[in-house]
Structures are given as structure tokens and as C-alpha cells.
């Protein structure tokens, strides 16, 4: 267990060196700009629109973070050859992967919570009340979704090249959210059989979507 935790701590430091806090700064600027823009554009449901934009920003930001940062961790190890040196020690491949995964989701958890806190502060400045319980639940569900997407990003990163891994993870995310809608459009026959296989292989990510609950 200790080698796994050490690898996780190394992954945390690597992600911090990737200037992850620039993501927080960009989100903060986007949040403030969105709030000001919506305040000037509309006087109806301003709080709802602001919260919709901010929660969507958190989800998209963490999706991109999970994909590109997760894949870059492995590509750096492979390009520098350091993975061979690490695995030459009494460390199993599963411990190496688990350590990297735990380190990344730890950083992602901190960043997501910080984004959620910033969202709550921006919404608190408005006169319209919001449900902080629903907002907290939505942030937690976004975290769970990020954990799942990160796991699949690692799976594709280990078994494919960087471009293929990025595209495969993005397709996984889209299929996971729109598989129920796509099922209605699939005709009977061979297409329905193929889609049934894909549907059983890809988890339903839409169950993590609570943004509408928080908005209303």
C-alpha cells in the first residue's frame, strides 16, 4: 500500500507542476464574466442562468482536466522512460496505475470543491436564494462522474496512443450521456444489436447529472 501512496504523492506533485491552478484562475474569471454578462442581458431567472453556466463550466473543466492531464501523466512516463525504472523495483503495474489514479483524483477533488465554493460565493451575491444543499449534491455527483471518466481515460491511455485515448474518452463521455436518447433513434436489426452491446458496455453517466435540480 505504501508504494501506491508514494506514487500517488508523486502524481499530485506532477499535476501541481502542470500549473493546475491556472485552471482555477481561468474558471474564476469565466465565472465573474458570465455573472456580469447575464446580469446585463436579462432580468428574468438570472440566478438560474448563472448557476447553469457555472455548473456546466465545472463539468467541462474537470472533464478536460481528467482527459488531458491523465493521459499526459502516462505519456511523460513513457517518453522519458521513467516507467521502466519504476517497474524495475518491487512495484506492480496495478500499484503504479492505482497510485497515479489516486493522486489525480485527489487533485481533481480539491479543484472541483474550490470551483464549487466559488460558485456558491457568486450566487450568494445575488438577491435570489439558492439551495446550497442541492448545489453541494450536484458538485458531489460531478466528482463521481469525474472519477469514472478518469478511470476510463487511464484505461485508454494504457492501451492506445494519446490521440486515440483522447478521442475514445470523449466518445465514452458523449455516449454515456446520450445513450438513452440514441437508443430511440436506432432502428431494428443489426444496428440495434450493436447498440445494445455498446449500451451494456458504457455506463449511464446521465445519472450523475443533477445540474437541473440545483438550478430550480
CORGIFEN-V170639 format. One record per backbone hydrogen bond with DSSP energy under -1.0 kcal/mol. NH is the residue of the N-H (numbers start at 1). CO is the residue of the C=O. E is the energy in kcal/mol with one decimal. If there is no record, write none. Layout:
<<NH,CO,E> <NH,CO,E>>
This chain:
<<5,1,-2.2> <6,2,-2.5> <7,3,-2.4> <8,4,-2.2> <9,5,-2.3> <10,6,-2.1> <11,7,-2.3> <12,8,-2.0> <13,9,-2.1> <14,10,-2.3> <15,11,-2.3> <16,12,-2.0> <17,13,-2.0> <19,16,-1.4> <22,19,-1.5> <23,20,-1.3> <25,21,-2.2> <26,22,-2.6> <27,23,-2.3> <28,24,-2.6> <29,25,-2.3> <30,26,-2.5> <31,27,-2.9> <32,28,-2.5> <33,29,-2.5> <34,30,-2.7> <35,31,-2.5> <36,32,-2.3> <37,33,-2.5> <38,34,-2.8> <39,35,-1.7> <40,36,-1.3> <41,37,-1.6> <42,38,-2.1> <49,45,-2.3> <50,46,-2.5> <51,47,-2.5> <52,48,-2.5> <53,49,-2.3> <54,50,-2.4> <55,51,-2.6> <56,52,-2.2> <57,53,-2.2> <58,54,-2.0> <59,55,-2.3> <60,56,-2.6> <61,57,-2.5> <62,58,-2.4> <63,59,-1.9> <64,60,-2.4> <65,61,-2.3> <66,62,-2.7> <67,63,-2.1> <68,64,-2.5> <69,65,-1.8> <71,67,-2.2> <72,68,-1.9> <73,69,-1.6> <74,70,-1.1> <75,71,-2.3> <76,72,-2.3> <77,73,-1.6> <78,74,-2.5> <79,75,-2.8> <80,76,-2.4> <83,77,-1.3> <86,82,-2.3> <87,83,-2.6> <88,84,-1.0> <89,86,-1.3> <91,89,-3.5> <96,92,-2.0> <97,93,-2.6> <98,94,-2.7> <99,95,-2.4> <100,96,-2.1> <101,97,-2.5> <102,98,-2.9> <103,99,-2.3> <104,100,-2.2> <105,101,-2.6> <106,102,-1.7> <107,103,-1.7> <108,104,-2.8> <109,105,-2.2> <110,106,-1.9> <111,107,-2.5> <112,108,-2.6> <113,109,-2.4> <114,110,-2.2> <115,111,-2.3> <116,112,-2.6> <117,113,-2.5> <118,114,-2.2> <119,115,-2.3> <120,116,-2.3> <121,117,-2.1> <122,118,-2.2> <123,119,-2.5> <124,120,-1.9> <125,121,-1.1> <126,123,-1.1> <135,131,-2.1> <136,132,-2.4> <137,133,-2.4> <138,134,-2.2> <139,135,-2.2> <140,136,-2.2> <141,137,-2.2> <142,138,-2.1> <143,139,-2.0> <144,140,-2.2> <145,141,-2.2> <146,142,-2.4> <147,143,-2.3> <148,144,-1.9> <149,145,-2.6> <150,146,-2.7> <151,147,-1.9> <152,148,-2.0> <153,149,-2.4> <154,150,-2.2> <155,151,-1.9> <156,152,-2.5> <157,153,-2.3> <158,154,-2.1> <159,155,-1.4> <160,156,-1.3> <165,161,-2.6> <166,162,-2.3> <167,163,-2.4> <168,164,-2.7> <169,165,-2.2> <170,166,-2.3> <171,167,-2.5> <172,168,-2.3> <173,169,-2.3> <174,170,-2.4> <175,171,-3.0> <176,172,-2.3> <177,173,-1.2> <178,174,-2.1> <179,175,-1.0> <182,178,-2.5> <183,179,-1.7> <193,189,-1.5> <194,190,-2.5> <195,191,-2.4> <196,192,-2.0> <197,193,-1.7> <198,194,-2.2> <199,195,-2.9> <200,196,-1.7> <201,197,-1.3> <202,198,-1.9> <205,176,-1.0> <205,203,-1.1> <206,176,-1.2> <207,204,-1.0> <208,205,-1.7> <209,206,-1.5> <214,210,-1.9> <215,211,-2.1> <216,212,-2.1>>
